[in-house]
Amino acid sequence: MIKKKVSVIVILSLMLAMLAGCRESQREENEKVVLTYATLYLDVEMEAWISEWNKSNVNCHVDVKEYGESDYETSLMQFNADIVSGHMPDIIDFSDLDMAPYISKGILMDLYPYMDSDLQIKREDFVPGVLQLYEKDEKLYSIALGYSFETLMGKKSIVGNRSQWNILKMKQMIEEMPSQSHFIDNLGPIGLLRIVLMMGMDEYIDWETGQCFFEGDEFIELLELANSMEGVPVEGNIEEYLVNGRLMLNRAYISSVSEYIKAINMFQGEEVVCVGYPSAQGGKTLIQPYLPIGISNMCENKSAAWEFVRSLISEEFQNKHIQFNFPILEVSLEEEFEQALHPPVNSWSGENTDVLPSQEEINELYETINCSSGKIVFDTNIWRIIEEETEFYFSGEKNVEEVTKVIQNRVQNYIYESYSH
């Protein structure tokens, strides 16, 4: 009887211990930092990574809030309504959002202090031209996890060097090109204007003082250049047009080494240069960012949010989850270049079946990547004003001076109303 009582006591003690353990586990679970990841449309690679993160991380859990269940405008309104009502997400995917208003309102955190104090990474670990895309006033408000790029490619004998590629040089080339020739395939006035301004809006707006310079000679020259764009597709084989000189420049979209080599080979052995799009500083590459991520200034657990963002710029994520884009991490980019130079042997044929790039071509590709705009904080509201007004010039309804005067006034008023200085 005594033994039975002892057994019951032992069992009860074990049960109480187990219950206490469960309560302790539940308490620890409840103490986990919970971060909200906001996006309009959840990227499949990000979804996979967040799932892995939540399974392996004992201190932090990431919840996803996807807004893009209805049309874009409704989703954006819901996102902004959450911010206004105090339901600010911790981490934001800006793939489908205009970042400029959120920076101007102080909503985004500067990532540089966290990066600079991190013992595992430093600024020099990243492709510099891409790292600086979302830099403003020496602060980094977002980091793109990967990227592709758009550039203009042409024969070096015709277009010259990238450093010379400005608006005047481009206009001169158009004036001197042979008759019955095309300049760029399927690029119209609005298309060229948008690209150049995406990379160089700072040339026409002083964000510190709020002053605009859309009535100056530089902007007028840009509009005149844009107005010379045909905007019609070339009929026939583009490669033949490039080789025989009937098409001056090829508009190339590059997201891998193999795509870059194919674009070069379209010129059939001619020396090629990626001049990019014109600016006062020379030709620039238009970077198309993949998954630009920022952290909210209202985040209560900024260190935990940074830990998650840092995991996205780790070699593991960069090597495994950056698909159909170049990685931002230098070591991952170098590995991709090395694999392109020395691809694995095809197990069936015992040969490398891909056309291999040269080291010189890889070097040129790296330089092209780094000839980006340096900044890509683009206010779409300003662009809409410019797009609306320039249509009157491109259609011939108004002259360039009339249009630039209206743009100057409208943009100036918008900046005064929307930005604090």
C-alpha positions as CSV (number, residue, x, y, z in Angstrom):
1,M,0.0,0.0,0.0
2,I,2.8,2.3,0.9
3,K,4.5,1.4,-2.4
4,K,1.3,2.3,-4.3
5,K,1.1,5.6,-2.6
6,V,4.8,6.3,-3.4
7,S,4.1,5.4,-7.1
8,V,1.1,7.7,-7.3
9,I,3.2,10.5,-5.8
10,V,6.0,9.9,-8.2
11,I,3.6,9.9,-11.2
12,L,1.9,13.1,-9.9
13,S,5.4,14.7,-9.6
14,L,6.3,13.7,-13.1
15,M,3.0,15.0,-14.4
16,L,3.5,18.3,-12.6
17,A,7.0,18.5,-13.9
18,M,5.8,17.9,-17.4
19,L,3.1,20.5,-17.0
20,A,5.6,23.0,-15.7
21,G,7.8,22.2,-18.7
22,C,5.0,22.8,-21.1
23,R,4.1,26.1,-19.4
24,E,7.8,27.1,-19.6
25,S,7.9,26.2,-23.3
26,Q,4.7,28.1,-23.8
27,R,6.1,31.1,-22.0
28,E,9.3,31.0,-24.0
29,E,7.2,30.7,-27.2
30,N,5.2,33.7,-26.1
31,E,8.4,35.6,-25.5
32,K,9.5,35.2,-29.1
33,V,10.0,38.4,-31.0
34,V,7.3,38.6,-33.7
35,L,8.0,40.7,-36.8
36,T,5.6,41.6,-39.5
37,Y,6.8,41.4,-43.1
38,A,4.6,43.5,-45.4
39,T,4.4,43.0,-49.1
40,L,1.8,43.6,-51.8
41,Y,2.7,40.3,-53.5
42,L,4.8,37.7,-51.7
43,D,7.8,36.5,-53.7
44,V,8.1,32.7,-53.8
45,E,11.8,32.7,-52.8
46,M,11.0,35.0,-49.8
47,E,8.1,32.7,-48.8
48,A,10.4,29.7,-48.8
49,W,13.0,31.6,-46.7
50,I,10.6,32.9,-44.2
51,S,9.3,29.3,-43.7
52,E,12.9,28.1,-43.1
53,W,13.5,31.0,-40.8
54,N,10.5,30.3,-38.6
55,K,11.3,26.7,-38.3
56,S,15.0,27.2,-37.3
57,N,14.9,30.4,-35.3
58,V,14.0,30.0,-31.6
59,N,14.0,33.7,-30.8
60,C,12.2,35.4,-33.7
61,H,9.1,34.6,-35.8
62,V,8.2,36.4,-39.0
63,D,4.5,36.9,-39.9
64,V,3.6,37.8,-43.4
65,K,1.0,40.3,-44.3
66,E,0.2,40.3,-48.0
67,Y,-1.9,43.2,-49.2
68,G,-2.3,42.4,-52.9
69,E,-5.5,40.4,-52.7
70,S,-7.5,42.9,-54.7
71,D,-6.5,45.5,-57.3
72,Y,-3.3,47.5,-56.9
73,E,-4.9,50.8,-55.8
74,T,-7.0,49.2,-53.2
75,S,-4.1,47.2,-51.8
76,L,-1.9,50.3,-51.6
77,M,-4.7,52.2,-49.8
78,Q,-5.0,49.4,-47.3
79,F,-1.2,49.4,-46.7
80,N,-1.2,53.2,-46.2
81,A,-4.3,53.0,-44.0
82,D,-2.5,50.6,-41.7
83,I,0.5,52.9,-41.4
84,V,-1.7,55.9,-40.6
85,S,-3.7,53.9,-38.0
86,G,-0.5,52.9,-36.2
87,H,-0.3,49.3,-37.5
88,M,3.1,49.8,-39.0
89,P,4.8,46.6,-40.3
90,D,8.4,46.0,-39.2
91,I,9.9,44.9,-42.5
92,I,8.6,46.2,-45.9
93,D,9.1,44.8,-49.4
94,F,9.2,47.8,-51.8
95,S,9.0,45.8,-55.0
96,D,5.7,47.3,-55.9
97,L,5.8,50.5,-53.9
98,D,7.1,54.0,-54.5
99,M,9.7,54.5,-51.7
100,A,10.3,58.2,-52.0
101,P,7.2,59.3,-49.9
102,Y,8.0,56.9,-47.1
103,I,11.6,58.2,-46.9
104,S,10.4,61.9,-46.8
105,K,8.0,61.1,-44.0
106,G,10.7,59.5,-41.9
107,I,9.0,56.1,-42.0
108,L,12.2,54.1,-42.9
109,M,15.2,53.3,-40.8
110,D,18.8,54.0,-41.9
111,L,20.4,50.6,-42.3
112,Y,24.0,51.8,-42.4
113,P,24.5,52.1,-38.6
114,Y,23.4,48.5,-38.2
115,M,25.5,47.4,-41.1
116,D,28.6,49.3,-39.9
117,S,28.3,47.9,-36.3
118,D,27.8,44.3,-37.6
119,L,30.8,42.1,-37.1
120,Q,29.9,39.7,-39.8
121,I,29.5,42.1,-42.8
122,K,30.6,45.5,-44.1
123,R,29.7,47.8,-46.9
124,E,32.6,46.5,-49.0
125,D,31.0,43.1,-49.1
126,F,28.3,44.3,-51.6
127,V,28.3,45.4,-55.2
128,P,28.8,49.2,-54.7
129,G,26.7,50.5,-57.5
130,V,23.7,48.4,-56.4
131,L,24.1,48.9,-52.7
132,Q,23.8,52.7,-53.2
133,L,20.6,52.5,-55.2
134,Y,18.5,53.4,-52.1
135,E,21.0,55.8,-50.5
136,K,19.9,59.4,-49.7
137,D,21.8,62.0,-47.7
138,E,24.4,59.3,-46.8
139,K,21.6,57.1,-45.3
140,L,20.6,53.7,-46.7
141,Y,16.8,53.2,-46.5
142,S,16.6,49.8,-48.4
143,I,18.8,47.1,-49.8
144,A,17.9,45.2,-53.0
145,L,18.6,41.5,-52.6
146,G,19.3,41.0,-56.3
147,Y,19.0,42.8,-59.6
148,S,19.0,42.7,-63.4
149,F,19.8,45.6,-65.6
150,E,18.9,47.3,-68.8
151,T,21.5,49.0,-71.1
152,L,22.1,50.2,-74.6
153,M,24.8,48.2,-76.5
154,G,26.5,49.3,-79.7
155,K,29.6,49.0,-81.8
156,K,32.5,50.8,-80.1
157,S,33.6,52.2,-83.4
158,I,30.3,54.1,-83.7
159,V,29.2,55.0,-80.1
160,G,32.6,55.6,-78.5
161,N,33.2,55.3,-74.8
162,R,30.7,55.1,-71.9
163,S,32.3,58.1,-70.2
164,Q,31.4,60.3,-73.3
165,W,27.8,59.1,-73.5
166,N,25.7,62.2,-72.6
167,I,22.6,63.8,-74.2
168,L,24.7,65.9,-76.7
169,K,26.7,62.9,-77.8
170,M,23.5,60.9,-78.3
171,K,21.9,63.7,-80.3
172,Q,25.0,64.0,-82.5
173,M,24.9,60.3,-83.2
174,I,21.2,60.5,-84.3
175,E,22.0,63.4,-86.6
176,E,24.9,61.6,-88.2
177,M,23.4,58.1,-88.6
178,P,22.8,56.9,-92.2
179,S,19.5,57.4,-93.8
180,Q,17.0,54.5,-93.7
181,S,18.6,53.5,-90.3
182,H,17.0,53.1,-86.9
183,F,18.5,54.4,-83.7
184,I,17.0,52.1,-81.0
185,D,14.4,49.4,-81.5
186,N,11.0,50.2,-80.1
187,L,11.9,53.0,-77.7
188,G,9.6,56.1,-77.9
189,P,9.9,59.6,-76.3
190,I,8.1,58.8,-73.1
191,G,10.1,55.5,-72.6
192,L,13.5,57.2,-73.0
193,L,12.4,60.2,-70.8
194,R,11.2,57.9,-68.0
195,I,14.5,55.8,-68.0
196,V,16.7,58.9,-67.9
197,L,14.8,60.5,-65.2
198,M,14.6,57.4,-63.1
199,M,18.4,57.5,-63.0
200,G,18.9,61.2,-62.9
201,M,16.0,63.2,-61.3
202,D,18.5,64.7,-58.9
203,E,20.0,66.6,-61.9
204,Y,16.7,68.7,-62.0
205,I,15.7,68.9,-58.3
206,D,17.7,70.0,-55.3
207,W,16.1,68.0,-52.6
208,E,17.8,70.0,-49.8
209,T,16.3,73.4,-50.9
210,G,13.3,72.1,-52.8
211,Q,14.3,74.1,-55.9
212,C,13.6,72.7,-59.4
213,F,15.4,73.3,-62.7
214,F,13.0,72.1,-65.4
215,E,13.3,75.3,-67.4
216,G,17.1,75.0,-67.9
217,D,18.9,74.1,-71.1
218,E,19.7,70.6,-69.8
219,F,16.1,69.5,-69.4
220,I,15.1,71.2,-72.7
221,E,17.9,69.2,-74.5
222,L,16.6,66.0,-72.9
223,L,13.1,66.6,-74.2
224,E,14.4,67.4,-77.6
225,L,16.4,64.2,-77.6
226,A,13.4,62.2,-76.4
227,N,11.2,63.7,-79.1
228,S,13.6,62.3,-81.8
229,M,12.8,58.7,-80.7
230,E,10.8,56.8,-83.2
231,G,9.1,54.3,-80.8
232,V,8.5,51.7,-83.5
233,P,9.8,48.1,-83.6
234,V,12.3,47.1,-86.3
235,E,10.8,44.9,-88.9
236,G,13.1,42.0,-89.6
237,N,16.0,40.3,-87.9
238,I,17.5,42.6,-85.3
239,E,20.9,40.9,-85.4
240,E,21.2,41.5,-89.1
241,Y,20.3,45.2,-88.6
242,L,23.0,45.5,-85.9
243,V,25.7,43.9,-88.0
244,N,25.0,45.9,-91.2
245,G,24.7,49.2,-89.4
246,R,21.0,49.8,-90.0
247,L,20.3,49.7,-86.2
248,M,22.7,51.8,-84.1
249,L,21.9,50.5,-80.6
250,N,20.5,47.3,-79.1
251,R,18.3,47.7,-76.0
252,A,19.4,44.7,-73.8
253,Y,17.9,43.3,-70.7
254,I,20.4,41.3,-68.7
255,S,19.9,39.0,-65.7
256,S,22.6,36.4,-66.2
257,V,26.1,36.0,-67.7
258,S,24.6,33.8,-70.5
259,E,22.2,36.6,-71.5
260,Y,25.0,39.1,-71.6
261,I,27.1,36.9,-73.8
262,K,24.1,36.3,-76.2
263,A,23.6,40.1,-76.4
264,I,27.3,40.6,-77.3
265,N,27.3,37.8,-79.9
266,M,24.4,39.5,-81.8
267,F,27.1,41.9,-83.1
268,Q,29.0,38.9,-84.6
269,G,32.5,39.6,-83.5
270,E,32.5,43.4,-83.5
271,E,33.9,45.1,-80.4
272,V,30.9,46.1,-78.3
273,V,30.4,48.6,-75.5
274,C,27.5,49.0,-73.1
275,V,27.1,52.7,-73.1
276,G,23.9,52.7,-71.1
277,Y,21.6,55.7,-71.0
278,P,22.9,59.3,-71.2
279,S,23.6,61.5,-68.2
280,A,25.9,64.4,-67.4
281,Q,28.3,62.0,-65.9
282,G,28.4,59.6,-68.8
283,G,26.4,56.5,-69.7
284,K,24.5,54.8,-66.9
285,T,23.0,51.3,-66.5
286,L,19.4,51.1,-65.4
287,I,19.3,48.7,-62.5
288,Q,16.1,46.7,-62.0
289,P,16.1,45.8,-58.3
290,Y,14.8,42.5,-57.0
291,L,13.2,42.5,-53.5
292,P,14.3,45.9,-52.1
293,I,13.8,45.5,-48.3
294,G,13.5,48.2,-45.7
295,I,12.9,48.4,-41.9
296,S,10.3,50.6,-40.4
297,N,11.4,53.3,-38.0
298,M,8.5,52.4,-35.7
299,C,9.7,48.8,-35.4
300,E,10.0,48.0,-31.7
301,N,12.6,45.3,-32.3
302,K,15.0,46.9,-34.8
303,S,17.9,44.5,-33.9
304,A,15.7,41.5,-34.6
305,A,14.5,43.0,-37.8
306,W,18.1,43.6,-38.8
307,E,19.0,40.0,-38.1
308,F,16.3,38.9,-40.5
309,V,17.4,41.4,-43.2
310,R,21.0,40.3,-42.7
311,S,20.0,36.7,-43.3
312,L,18.8,37.8,-46.7
313,I,22.2,39.1,-47.6
314,S,24.0,36.1,-46.4
315,E,25.8,33.7,-48.7
316,E,23.2,31.0,-48.1
317,F,20.3,33.1,-49.3
318,Q,22.3,34.8,-52.0
319,N,23.6,31.5,-53.5
320,K,20.3,29.5,-53.2
321,H,17.4,32.0,-53.5
322,I,18.5,34.7,-56.0
323,Q,16.9,33.2,-59.1
324,F,17.0,34.9,-62.6
325,N,18.9,37.9,-61.1
326,F,22.4,38.8,-60.1
327,P,23.2,38.6,-56.3
328,I,24.2,41.8,-54.5
329,L,26.8,40.0,-52.4
330,E,30.2,40.4,-54.0
331,V,31.4,36.9,-53.1
332,S,28.3,35.3,-54.6
333,L,28.6,37.4,-57.8
334,E,32.3,36.3,-58.1
335,E,31.2,32.7,-57.7
336,E,28.6,33.1,-60.5
337,F,31.3,34.6,-62.7
338,E,33.7,31.8,-61.9
339,Q,31.0,29.2,-62.8
340,A,30.4,31.0,-66.1
341,L,34.1,30.9,-66.9
342,H,34.5,27.3,-65.8
343,P,31.2,25.6,-66.1
344,P,30.8,21.9,-65.0
345,V,31.4,19.4,-67.7
346,N,28.2,17.9,-69.3
347,S,28.0,14.4,-67.9
348,W,26.5,13.0,-71.2
349,S,28.9,14.5,-73.8
350,G,31.9,15.1,-71.6
351,E,32.0,18.7,-73.0
352,N,31.0,22.2,-72.0
353,T,28.0,23.0,-74.2
354,D,27.6,26.7,-73.3
355,V,29.5,29.5,-75.1
356,L,32.1,30.5,-72.6
357,P,32.8,34.2,-71.9
358,S,36.3,35.6,-71.8
359,Q,37.8,37.2,-68.7
360,E,37.6,40.5,-70.5
361,E,33.9,40.1,-71.1
362,I,33.3,39.3,-67.5
363,N,35.3,42.4,-66.5
364,E,33.2,44.5,-68.8
365,L,30.0,43.0,-67.4
366,Y,31.1,43.9,-63.8
367,E,31.9,47.5,-64.9
368,T,28.5,47.7,-66.6
369,I,26.7,46.7,-63.5
370,N,28.5,49.3,-61.5
371,C,27.7,52.1,-64.0
372,S,24.2,52.2,-62.4
373,S,22.4,55.4,-61.5
374,G,23.7,55.3,-58.0
375,K,20.2,56.4,-56.8
376,I,16.8,55.1,-57.7
377,V,14.5,56.8,-55.2
378,F,11.9,57.9,-57.8
379,D,8.8,59.9,-56.9
380,T,6.1,58.6,-59.2
381,N,3.9,61.6,-58.6
382,I,6.6,63.9,-60.0
383,W,6.9,61.6,-63.0
384,R,3.1,61.7,-63.6
385,I,3.3,65.5,-63.8
386,I,6.2,65.3,-66.3
387,E,4.5,62.6,-68.4
388,E,1.2,64.5,-68.6
389,E,2.8,67.8,-69.7
390,T,5.4,66.4,-72.1
391,E,2.7,64.7,-74.1
392,F,1.6,68.2,-75.3
393,Y,5.2,68.7,-76.6
394,F,5.6,65.3,-78.2
395,S,2.2,65.6,-79.9
396,G,3.1,69.1,-81.3
397,E,0.4,70.9,-79.4
398,K,2.8,73.1,-77.4
399,N,6.4,74.1,-77.8
400,V,9.1,73.0,-75.4
401,E,9.3,76.3,-73.5
402,E,5.6,76.3,-72.7
403,V,5.8,72.7,-71.5
404,T,8.8,73.2,-69.3
405,K,7.3,76.3,-67.7
406,V,4.2,74.3,-66.6
407,I,6.3,71.4,-65.4
408,Q,8.5,73.7,-63.4
409,N,5.5,75.3,-61.6
410,R,3.6,72.0,-61.0
411,V,6.6,70.1,-59.7
412,Q,7.7,73.0,-57.5
413,N,4.3,73.3,-55.9
414,Y,4.1,69.5,-55.3
415,I,7.5,69.5,-53.6
416,Y,6.6,72.4,-51.3
417,E,3.4,70.6,-50.4
418,S,4.8,67.1,-50.0
419,Y,8.3,67.5,-48.7
420,S,9.6,69.3,-45.6
421,H,12.9,71.1,-45.9
